[in-house]
Amino acid sequence: MSSNTKIELDQLTKIFYKRNESVEAIKNISLDIEDGEFVCILGPSGCGKTTLLRILAGLETPSTGDIQIHQSESEKPLQSMVFQERGVIPWMTVEENVAFGLKMRHLPKKEIKERSDYYIKKVGLEKFAKLYPKELSGGMKQRVSIARAFANDPEILLMDEPFAALDEQNKFILQEELLNIWAETKKTVLFITHSIDEAMLLSDRILLMSSQPGQIVKEKKIDLPRPRTMESIRSNEEMAQEFVDIWQHLQKEVQGSRA
């Protein structure tokens, strides 16, 4: 562990019990994540990626193993989570959704307004601030979720396939917006995705998981300079080979889980 380590996981295992059956979702995961690092997790469906994120969010408790998250500022929330869907509160406007976490922390009204307005503008929703979620597209709703997460100023951002349901054009726009805000704030981000392209575009490091029970079996460092484009990734021979390697890993794990 370095002095800059933000998250430490040691032999983390989670077993779910249902009637007379038990399912081992993740097994013996040990991992360090640095402060300000953007880490993507890739693995086959059902490998425990979301379970791992929910444990870090405090929504699940591990069966065995230890978690340490080093909090640097006690007045800040430790983490915020952005889901693939269901991330917005339907009876609140865009500005009320973005301000929700800040209001729960009872911050001064002026600060709530300034921070909400700032991140609403950052994600390009200033013209839609008074609208309700039913009046927004799927991409706009995800912008609201991202704005709310960053406005709340957590030390760690946990993102569970936040762009998976979007069309390619909206996905690229939101990836770019996310990276712009991350470059400015340098939050520690743990991001689940099924897309190799997305992981290579966004991350400093990619963690590859096995099929159930999920274990981290390989990691890839993405050393391309930022800002990146999909063209720069695809035209880089080393990255092209990494893409093939990750693809083969996923293919092998999916086939293995069906055997």
C-alpha positions as CSV (number, residue, x, y, z in Angstrom):
1,M,0.0,0.0,0.0
2,S,1.3,3.5,-0.9
3,S,0.6,6.6,1.1
4,N,-1.8,7.7,-1.6
5,T,-4.0,4.6,-1.4
6,K,-7.7,5.5,-1.1
7,I,-9.4,2.0,-1.1
8,E,-8.0,-1.2,0.2
9,L,-9.7,-4.5,-0.2
10,D,-8.3,-7.6,1.5
11,Q,-9.6,-11.1,0.7
12,L,-13.2,-9.8,0.2
13,T,-15.8,-12.6,-0.3
14,K,-19.6,-12.3,-0.5
15,I,-21.9,-15.3,-0.3
16,F,-25.7,-14.9,-0.8
17,Y,-27.9,-17.4,1.0
18,K,-31.4,-18.4,-0.3
19,R,-33.3,-21.1,1.4
20,N,-31.0,-24.1,1.4
21,E,-28.7,-22.8,-1.3
22,S,-25.7,-20.5,-1.2
23,V,-24.2,-18.5,-4.1
24,E,-20.6,-17.2,-3.9
25,A,-20.8,-13.9,-5.8
26,I,-17.2,-12.7,-5.3
27,K,-14.2,-14.5,-3.8
28,N,-11.0,-13.4,-2.2
29,I,-10.7,-10.0,-3.9
30,S,-7.7,-8.0,-2.8
31,L,-7.2,-4.6,-4.4
32,D,-5.7,-1.2,-3.8
33,I,-7.0,1.9,-5.6
34,E,-5.1,5.2,-5.5
35,D,-6.6,8.5,-4.6
36,G,-7.8,10.2,-7.8
37,E,-7.5,7.0,-9.9
38,F,-10.1,6.2,-12.6
39,V,-10.5,2.4,-12.5
40,C,-12.8,0.4,-14.8
41,I,-14.0,-3.2,-14.0
42,L,-14.8,-5.5,-16.9
43,G,-16.2,-9.0,-16.6
44,P,-18.9,-11.3,-17.9
45,S,-22.5,-10.8,-16.7
46,G,-23.1,-12.2,-13.3
47,C,-19.5,-12.1,-12.2
48,G,-20.2,-10.0,-9.1
49,K,-19.1,-6.5,-10.4
50,T,-22.2,-4.8,-9.1
51,T,-22.0,-6.7,-5.8
52,L,-18.5,-5.4,-5.3
53,L,-19.7,-1.8,-6.0
54,R,-22.6,-2.2,-3.6
55,I,-20.3,-3.4,-0.8
56,L,-18.1,-0.3,-1.4
57,A,-21.3,1.8,-1.3
58,G,-22.3,0.3,2.0
59,L,-25.4,-1.3,0.5
60,E,-24.1,-4.8,1.1
61,T,-21.9,-6.3,3.8
62,P,-19.1,-8.7,2.9
63,S,-19.2,-12.3,4.2
64,T,-15.5,-12.3,4.9
65,G,-12.5,-10.0,4.3
66,D,-11.7,-6.4,5.1
67,I,-12.4,-3.0,3.5
68,Q,-10.6,0.2,4.3
69,I,-11.5,3.5,2.7
70,H,-9.3,6.3,3.8
71,Q,-11.4,9.4,4.2
72,S,-9.4,12.7,4.0
73,E,-12.2,15.2,4.8
74,S,-14.8,14.2,7.4
75,E,-17.3,16.9,6.3
76,K,-17.5,15.4,2.8
77,P,-19.6,12.4,1.9
78,L,-17.4,9.3,1.4
79,Q,-19.1,8.0,-1.8
80,S,-21.9,8.6,-4.3
81,M,-23.3,5.9,-6.6
82,V,-24.6,6.4,-10.1
83,F,-26.7,3.5,-11.5
84,Q,-27.5,2.5,-15.0
85,E,-31.2,3.6,-14.5
86,R,-33.5,4.7,-11.7
87,G,-31.0,7.4,-10.7
88,V,-33.4,10.4,-10.6
89,I,-36.3,11.2,-8.3
90,P,-39.4,11.5,-10.5
91,W,-41.3,14.1,-8.4
92,M,-38.3,16.5,-8.3
93,T,-37.1,18.9,-11.0
94,V,-33.6,18.7,-12.5
95,E,-32.3,21.4,-10.0
96,E,-34.0,19.7,-7.1
97,N,-32.5,16.3,-8.0
98,V,-29.0,17.8,-8.3
99,A,-29.4,19.7,-5.0
100,F,-30.8,16.7,-3.1
101,G,-27.6,15.4,-1.5
102,L,-26.5,18.9,-0.6
103,K,-29.9,19.6,1.1
104,M,-29.7,16.3,3.0
105,R,-26.3,17.6,4.4
106,H,-28.0,20.9,5.4
107,L,-25.5,23.1,3.6
108,P,-26.2,26.8,3.3
109,K,-28.9,27.7,0.7
110,K,-26.5,29.9,-1.2
111,E,-23.9,27.1,-1.4
112,I,-26.5,24.6,-2.5
113,K,-27.7,26.9,-5.3
114,E,-24.1,27.8,-6.5
115,R,-23.0,24.1,-6.6
116,S,-26.2,22.9,-8.2
117,D,-26.1,25.6,-10.9
118,Y,-22.4,24.9,-11.6
119,Y,-22.9,21.2,-12.3
120,I,-26.2,21.6,-14.1
121,K,-24.3,23.9,-16.4
122,K,-21.4,21.5,-16.7
123,V,-23.6,18.8,-18.0
124,G,-25.5,21.2,-20.4
125,L,-28.9,21.2,-18.6
126,E,-29.2,24.8,-17.6
127,K,-32.2,25.3,-20.0
128,F,-33.9,22.3,-18.5
129,A,-33.4,23.0,-14.8
130,K,-37.1,23.4,-14.0
131,L,-38.2,20.3,-15.9
132,Y,-39.2,17.0,-14.3
133,P,-37.6,13.6,-15.3
134,K,-40.7,12.5,-17.3
135,E,-39.9,15.5,-19.6
136,L,-36.3,14.4,-20.2
137,S,-34.7,11.9,-22.5
138,G,-32.7,8.9,-21.1
139,G,-29.4,10.7,-21.8
140,M,-30.6,13.8,-19.9
141,K,-31.6,11.8,-16.9
142,Q,-28.1,10.3,-16.8
143,R,-26.7,13.8,-16.9
144,V,-28.8,14.7,-13.9
145,S,-27.4,11.7,-12.1
146,I,-23.8,12.6,-12.9
147,A,-24.4,16.3,-11.9
148,R,-26.0,15.3,-8.6
149,A,-23.1,12.9,-7.8
150,F,-20.4,15.5,-8.5
151,A,-22.4,18.3,-6.8
152,N,-22.5,16.3,-3.6
153,D,-18.7,16.3,-3.7
154,P,-18.0,12.8,-2.6
155,E,-14.4,11.5,-2.2
156,I,-15.3,8.3,-4.2
157,L,-17.6,8.0,-7.2
158,L,-19.1,4.5,-7.8
159,M,-20.6,4.1,-11.3
160,D,-22.6,1.0,-12.3
161,E,-22.8,0.9,-16.1
162,P,-24.2,4.5,-16.2
163,F,-24.2,4.7,-20.0
164,A,-25.2,1.2,-21.0
165,A,-28.8,2.0,-22.0
166,L,-27.8,5.0,-24.1
167,D,-27.3,5.3,-27.9
168,E,-23.8,5.7,-29.1
169,Q,-24.0,9.4,-29.7
170,N,-25.3,10.2,-26.2
171,K,-22.8,7.8,-24.8
172,F,-19.8,9.6,-26.3
173,I,-21.2,13.0,-25.2
174,L,-21.6,11.8,-21.6
175,Q,-18.2,10.0,-21.5
176,E,-16.6,13.3,-22.6
177,E,-18.5,15.3,-20.0
178,L,-17.6,12.8,-17.3
179,L,-13.9,12.9,-18.2
180,N,-14.0,16.8,-18.2
181,I,-15.5,16.9,-14.7
182,W,-13.2,14.2,-13.4
183,A,-10.1,16.0,-14.8
184,E,-11.2,19.0,-12.9
185,T,-12.1,17.3,-9.6
186,K,-9.8,14.3,-9.6
187,K,-12.3,12.1,-7.7
188,T,-11.5,8.5,-7.2
189,V,-13.8,6.6,-9.7
190,L,-14.7,3.0,-9.8
191,F,-16.6,2.4,-13.0
192,I,-18.4,-0.8,-14.2
193,T,-18.8,-1.4,-17.9
194,H,-19.3,-4.2,-20.4
195,S,-17.6,-2.1,-23.1
196,I,-13.9,-2.6,-23.8
197,D,-13.8,0.6,-25.8
198,E,-15.4,2.6,-23.0
199,A,-13.0,1.1,-20.4
200,M,-9.9,2.0,-22.6
201,L,-11.2,5.5,-23.2
202,L,-12.0,6.4,-19.6
203,S,-9.6,4.5,-17.3
204,D,-6.2,4.6,-15.8
205,R,-6.4,0.9,-15.1
206,I,-8.8,-1.9,-16.1
207,L,-9.5,-4.8,-13.8
208,L,-10.7,-8.0,-15.4
209,M,-12.9,-10.3,-13.5
210,S,-13.6,-14.0,-13.8
211,S,-17.0,-15.6,-14.1
212,Q,-18.8,-16.4,-10.9
213,P,-17.5,-16.4,-8.2
214,G,-15.9,-13.2,-9.4
215,Q,-12.2,-12.8,-8.8
216,I,-9.8,-10.2,-10.2
217,V,-7.6,-12.3,-12.5
218,K,-5.8,-9.6,-14.5
219,E,-5.2,-5.9,-14.7
220,K,-4.3,-3.6,-17.6
221,K,-2.7,-0.2,-17.2
222,I,-3.8,2.3,-19.9
223,D,-0.8,4.6,-20.4
224,L,-2.2,6.7,-23.3
225,P,-2.0,10.4,-22.6
226,R,-5.2,12.4,-22.0
227,P,-7.4,13.7,-23.5
228,R,-8.0,10.5,-25.5
229,T,-10.2,9.8,-28.5
230,M,-11.4,6.5,-29.8
231,E,-9.3,7.2,-32.9
232,S,-6.1,7.5,-30.8
233,I,-6.9,4.3,-29.0
234,R,-7.7,2.3,-32.2
235,S,-4.7,3.6,-34.1
236,N,-2.3,2.6,-31.2
237,E,-0.8,-0.8,-31.9
238,E,-0.2,-1.6,-28.2
239,M,-3.8,-0.6,-27.4
240,A,-5.1,-2.6,-30.3
241,Q,-3.4,-5.7,-28.9
242,E,-4.7,-5.0,-25.4
243,F,-8.2,-4.8,-26.8
244,V,-7.8,-8.3,-28.4
245,D,-6.4,-9.6,-25.1
246,I,-9.3,-8.3,-23.1
247,W,-11.8,-9.6,-25.7
248,Q,-10.2,-13.1,-25.5
249,H,-10.3,-13.0,-21.7
250,L,-14.1,-12.1,-21.7
251,Q,-14.8,-14.7,-24.4
252,K,-13.0,-17.4,-22.4
253,E,-14.8,-16.5,-19.1
254,V,-18.3,-16.5,-20.8
255,Q,-17.6,-19.8,-22.5
256,G,-16.3,-21.2,-19.2
257,S,-19.4,-20.2,-17.3
258,R,-21.6,-22.0,-19.8
259,A,-19.6,-25.2,-19.7
